[in-house]
Amino acid sequence: MSANLGTEREAQHQRLMDGLAASIREKGLAQTQVSDIVRHAHASRRTFYNHFEDKEACFVELMQGLADAFLEAVDRAIDREQPISVQIDQAVDTYLALVTGDPDLTSTFAAPHVGERTILAMREGFERYAELIVSVVESDSTHEPGVEPISIERAYMLVSGLHQTLVRALVRGEDLGPASYEFKAVIRSALAGAAAD
């Protein structure tokens, strides 16, 4: 495959995922059909099936791409030279800003009708966020008194629980101010618990 063909294929692939995202914003994941995706992407059904097995495969890849972008943004927002409490604020504030920037899309990630492949991809995403928490806390434990490493299990519980709480608030249309406060309090409490163990 030539470089130009490869570039065009990548562009088609991205347009199809963008088409899915546009349809989700328009009518939700459950109501979205392949015909909606290709309409938004200005592509054919044949092109869609040249790239994806089905709608869920496209959704999983879309979700993974967003999760990776969010994780990178959160990681960049954390100033490792600041106290851990400041880093918690930076991480939570950045993540919530990203999620609330596109709530029609991001709240879909915990919809009751997602398939098994989506659930497995979400677990992998939670694992990467948990690894980031472990890494940040481990780094801080070397220069900040009272901060001790956190287990991957505890970090995973934090990430998955906070995600579900966030989706709950989004689905209910609630103000995320109280949720933000509670997220930070829970993380600080969990890290304090790690230090106390």
Disulfide bonds with the S-S distance in Angstrom:
none
